[in-house]
Amino acid sequence: MVHFTCDLCGKDLNASGDSRYVVKIDVFADFDPNQITEDDLDDDHMEQISEILQHDESCGRDETIEPARQGFRFDLCLCCRAKFVKDPLAREGIKLFDFSNN
């Protein structure tokens, strides 16, 4: 049997019999096809691609580069689901900090 716990509060969702809510978040770079111009289509980018590939082969993969797309999945209980839906970016939690103007 698969065991589920709430990823925010840690509540055992199997034992409590409560509903389980799944939150999926996709983070990816935005692409605006309207930013491509006719000049972009006329350029021959094979030289640039070759340089990039040679650089990657000589240096190896740089682990500091963030992936172009990341996905997240969270299991939430009913209470944490309500909190998440009310404030999905946790802006209220940020307001709790009161920094001085030093």
C-alpha positions, 0 to 999 in steps of 0.5 A, a space after each residue: 500500500 502506498 503511504 501518503 503524508 501531507 507535505 506541509 504539516 506531515 499529517 498521515 493521510 492514510 490513517 486519517 482517511 481525509 481526502 488527499 489533494 495534489 498540487 502540481 507546479 511547472 516552472 519553465 522559461 516563457 517564450 514569445 514567438 513574436 520576438 523572432 524577427 525575419 533577420 533571426 530566420 535569415 541567420 545561419 546559427 550552425 557555427 554558434 551551435 558548433 561552438 556551444 557543443 564544443 564548449 560543453 564537450 571540453 568543460 563537461 556539464 556545468 552543475 550550476 546551470 538550472 534546468 530549463 523546466 522543473 516540475 514539483 508535486 505535493 500532497 496536501 491535506 484538506 486544511 493545508 490545501 485551503 491555506 495553499 489556495 488562499 495564498 499560493 505564493 506564501 506572501 502573507 508569511 513574508 509580511 510577518 518579517 519586520 526588517 529595520 531600516 538600518 
